[in-house]
């Protein structure tokens, strides 16, 4: 009967046996210490003593069961613990009766691959680093094929983008200049002092707009240079090599599973060749019925491999392989782990005592598929699959807007855009006229201020008033002539 996960008994059984034994002994000894404790006349220590003895029995029984599970796992595999803590698995076919890929059985395997291809989980770690770096800088690159089209797009759109941005900045500057003119036209001594500070803020905004325009053009040029440098970089060459390895391993039969960019982390430091191990990053890991293959991909030039400015790849893959072996041995029992270095360029000389296999890309699938001796049962493969799948480092998609130019607008520009839209949305009828010398245009000026305010009138209105005055003057002249009796 499977035990439910998450209760106290399950936690005790799944804990290390030595921890349960220590807790049981400690609880048993504490029962004698608290036995004589009293709260007044009430002997509360007796109650706690019995409770601690009960816990001691539970922990000691849990230690025995945990030790039996560890012993049974080392003898019968990891399926014994799974029977105690999980639901039983559906029956799987015996791997001895399943034909799984071997180069001798499939003469077209090395060129075309099997019809039922292997399962690929995860992506190239080197390519994920490049893609995340580019997207942090604003360039939306998700696949290797996106680099060259994006570079062509940025080159073609450079001049139009700069011109459009210049036109946008120009309309914001015109808006600020209009605000300055309105502020300077308002009368009043105290209003003039306050508006002087407002004018200074408007001028600061104009200077900021000019700097934003320069930053935009410089940012476009910088993005083009980044993509051009990326196409010639050693990092991209290494990412291409890892992608080629993934494509080659995907041609393995369906019984294989390829994990990419795995991060292994131990619960404690592990000694290997006098060096403490705690974590390791694996480029590729192949899970097969014949065991586990740890693959490290290197794409180094001859000059770089002779320079000595690197970590020894043989020591690196040996450390990663040993850490993988140690973790699997403690969690699942004995699992064979083989280490491979795939060289897409030049490598330093291998140590004489190294057991790492070095090969080129075309030899990889034939070598891995050549181990046709079944060492892992289906239940073990299932457990290992879940174990490695949880340790694959996935690509983190940043929250970026759809902006192919890769230039993010600053908060200042966003605020300027909102201010401009608000100014454009205001209709002339909804704007309350202010007492400003430069913008006040009265439709019916007071009689006493006609001559004073006429200079602010539009030309057509001023001409109409002058025509009315000429008619009035002519009528007065006729009246005066009629009263004087002159012919």
Phi, psi and omega in degrees: 000121182291142181273137180291142180280145172101351179268177186293318182296320178297318179297322180293316182294322182280352177282158177300145184296324181292328177291318178297319179296318180295318179294322178297315179295318180296318179294323179295318179291323180294333179298327178283331181289319185270001185296325183268008181285134179230146173251089188074239176263359184267122180277077181290338181297329179296320179295312180294327179297315179295322179296318179293324177294322178296316178296323178298318179296319180298314181294321180293321175295319177298324178295321179294315180295318179298319179294320178296322178295317178297317179294318179292327179294320179291336181265313187254000181097183185275003182287338181295315178296323181294326177295329183276333189241358184213174179285150179293146181280152171292153182295139179244154179293149178294125182296340179293337181260004180257127177278114179238152203310133172215141186298327182290331181278336182231098183293341180264008186295317186290338180260311189256336182084172181279156178293319176266098187277165182289162177273130180248125180237127180092174181233174179297128179294322178295321179289324177299319178299317180293313183296317179293323178295315180295321182287330173294332178270006175099357182263118185276087178242121180247328181232161181298327182286354181276346189291305186295315177299323179294322177297316178296319180297317180293322178296316182290328184266005185295304183296312177299323180294318178295320179295317179295320179292324177297320178294322178294316179296323181297321180290328175293322179293320177298321178297317180292322177295322176296318178298321178296316180297320179293318180295321180289338183274348182288133181277170177106139183292309182291323177297323179296320179295316180295317182292338177297319177292323178296322178296321178297320177295321178296319178294324176296321177296322180294316177298321178295324178295319176297319179292324177296323178296319178291320178297324180295311180294321177294324179294320177297316179296320180294321179295321177296318178294324178297315180293321177295319178291327180295321181295337181255007188276157175288331179296319179293325177297319177294322178294320177298321179297317178294322178294323176295322178296317179298317179296324179289318180291334179295344178279357176293161182296172187292343180285352181261151173229129182252121176253137182237143177057065181260136176248114178259138182220128181270159177280348179209168177284137181244132180276131176215116182055038178080006181242139180280131177252139176227320181213162179204148177248124182255129177295309181217150175219127180252124176257120183223167175299341180269000180129201185244137177243122176261122187240128175246125182259130179231131176234082185247145173280167181295322180294320181290320180292334178271349183283329181083007180269062182198168171275139182301120183294328179292316177294324181297311183287329176294319178296316180296318179295320180291320178298318178298316180298317182295317180294318181291324180296323180283331184265327188231002186091195185288121177229128180284131180236125178246142183250137182224138168249120176263116184261119173255015180198233182250146179230154174290172180293138180283144175297153183292331182262017183275137176256013182280135179271128180248131181206171177260174189298318184292342180267352192293304186295323179295323179291314182294317181287348181288343178272094184258011178275121183284121179241343183244131176284161180303321179295323178293319178298321178297315179295318179294324178300314178294322181297312182287327181296327179287348183249012175280129179276115184271163177284133180261112180278115180286158179276089180246146173285160181284088183229095184295339180285340178077016181250117178275137177283137180286164177297329178297315180293322178297318176295323178294323178295317178296320179295320179294319179295323177294321177295321180288331182282345180284125176274153181300329182287332182275351181272123180282123182295136180258165180276077182242136183293323189274345186238355181284119179234091184286138176277325177235078182294148177300149181302326182284348184240019183297309183291327180289323185264356184294332182290342178269354183283154172296156183303319182294318179293320179295321178296322179294318178295319179296323178294320178296320180294321179296320179295318179296321178295321179295322178294321180294323178296319179294321179295316179297324181291320180293323180290327180280350179078013180282144181289000000 
